Amino acid sequence: MSDNDVAAKPKTRSKPKLQRPKLYKVILVNDDYTPREFVVMVLKAVFRMSEETGYRVMMTAHKLGTSVVVVCARDIAETKAKEATDLGKEGGYPLLFTTEPEE
C-alpha cells in the first residue's frame, strides 16, 4: 500500500426511531336521561357506525356505565368526543363522551 491509498471505512448511519403517536380512547358515559335512540343516532352520525354496532356500544355503556367507542389519534379522539357531546347538548341531553390515553 502506498501513502496515497485511503482505506474506505463504511459509514454507519443510525436511523432515528420514530415512535408511533399515543392512541386515545373515546368513551361513552352512561346517563339516565338521554334516550337510547338518540345515543344510537349520535354514534351513527359522528362515528359512522351501523345501527347494530351503535346499539351494541350504547347497551354496553347502559349496562356497565361506560363503553369504548373508538381508539384513534389524540386530536381525532378529542374532536369526535366534543362533536358528539355538542350534539347531545343541542338536543337538550346530558350526553357525555370523554377521552383517555390507551394503555
Stockholm file with secondary structure:
# STOCKHOLM 1.0

chainA/1-103         MSDNDVAAKPKTRSKPKLQRPKLYKVILVNDDYTPREFVVMVLKAVFRMSEETGYRVMMTAHKLGTSVVVVCARDIAETKAKEATDLGKEGGYPLLFTTEPEE
#=GR chainA/1-103 SS CCTTCCCCCCCCCCCCCCCCCCEEEEEEECCSSSCHHHHHHHHHHHHCCCHHHHHHHHHHHHHHSEEEEEEEEHHHHHHHHHHHHHHHHHTTCCCEEEEEECC
#=GC SS_cons         CCTTCCCCCCCCCCCCCCCCCCEEEEEEECCSSSCHHHHHHHHHHHHCCCHHHHHHHHHHHHHHSEEEEEEEEHHHHHHHHHHHHHHHHHTTCCCEEEEEECC
//
